[in-house]
């Protein structure tokens, strides 16, 4: 389990039901290579011998504790070219939520057909509420991410309007998906905002979770937290 995670946290398949928050590890993948966050953006994870850390070694390390993984497809996000073959291969043994920077509704279906259990559609890439409604009509296996920059939503399309996190989450839920992810960038989560969004439906928080922040997840009634796997990558890089 991620360092600092309390024993009461669930590591099972995400459900969005009431109870202990679920912790889900996050893997960054670019051109099939596992990456870790860097000061200038994600960089490949490499062993001390210079070889790339294999995604299946990462999955094997996570498997004893976690059956579900949050996969960030950097090719989809950066180049609008999702790694569908990797999603298909990884999803054979792992339950996946996939954020591939989907711009249009059809892109969400491509992700789901490839094997993802949930396609994550982000306010930073999805082209407005109309595309969210279209995606929801095509499949209900959709999760909406509200990306925040210094606490303020950063929607890709002006059709979302100028709203705060709660307003944007409410608009998304009105379009269909009930489950929302709050992803703060450049600041710690505002747990009052998390609680306000969670009061209206299952709400996840993207970030790196310690014992203290897990207590905050519980206090805010969040469904779960998505954490980065530096400890796992450290061990594999040192091998």
Secondary structure, DSSP 8 states (H G I E B T S, - for coil): --TT--TTSB-S-----SSS-EEEEEEEEETTEEEE--TTS-EE-B-TTS-B--HHHHHHHHHTT-SEEEEEEHHHHHHS---HHHHHHHTTTSEEEEE----SHHHHHHHHHHT-SEEEEETTTS--HHHHHHHHHH-S-EEEEEEEETTEE--SSGGG-S--HHHHHHHHHHHS---EEEEEESS---HHHHHHHHTTS-EEEES---HHHHHHHHHTT-SEEEEE-HHHHHHHHH-
